[in-house]
Amino acid sequence: MQIYLNGEQQQTTCQNLLQLIQELALEGKRFAVEKNEMIISKSRLENTPIFEHDRIEIIHAVGGG
């Protein structure tokens, strides 16, 4: 299915947000997820399905100094 990930169209077979996070190798890292302009808590990622044309924004923290 087609989704928009951080503003760019992308093809995915992921069925929920947790699968998408795992596919992007972000599990265990610091990040925030927004789906269709609603912030999704990490505890709800597995129970939040992804549908065709969803707009998903993922922001992850990068350490530095």
C-alpha positions in Angstrom: 0.0 0.0 0.0 1.0 3.6 -0.5 1.6 5.8 2.5 3.3 9.2 3.0 6.2 8.9 5.4 7.7 12.2 6.4 6.1 13.9 3.4 7.4 11.3 0.8 5.3 8.7 -0.8 6.4 5.2 0.1 5.3 1.6 -0.5 4.9 -0.6 2.5 3.6 -4.0 3.5 3.5 -3.1 7.2 0.1 -3.5 8.9 0.6 -1.3 12.0 2.9 1.4 13.2 5.1 -1.0 15.3 5.9 -3.0 12.2 6.9 0.2 10.4 9.1 1.3 13.3 10.8 -2.2 13.2 11.2 -2.0 9.4 12.9 1.4 9.9 15.2 0.0 12.6 14.0 2.6 15.1 12.9 0.2 17.8 14.7 0.9 21.1 15.6 4.5 20.0 14.0 7.8 21.0 11.3 8.8 18.5 7.8 10.3 18.2 5.2 9.2 15.8 2.3 11.2 14.3 -0.4 9.6 12.1 -2.7 11.8 10.2 -1.8 14.8 12.5 -2.4 12.8 15.7 0.5 11.9 18.0 0.5 8.1 18.8 2.0 7.0 22.1 4.6 4.2 21.9 2.3 1.9 23.9 -0.3 2.1 21.1 2.0 1.5 18.1 1.1 -2.2 17.7 -2.6 -1.5 18.0 -2.6 1.3 15.5 -3.2 0.0 11.9 -1.8 1.6 8.8 -4.2 2.3 5.9 -3.7 3.3 2.3 -2.6 7.0 2.0 -2.0 7.5 5.7 0.3 10.4 6.5 2.9 9.3 9.0 5.6 11.5 10.5 8.4 10.0 12.5 10.9 12.2 14.3 13.8 10.6 16.1 16.3 12.2 18.4 19.9 12.2 17.4 22.5 12.6 20.2 25.4 15.0 19.8 27.1 17.9 21.4 
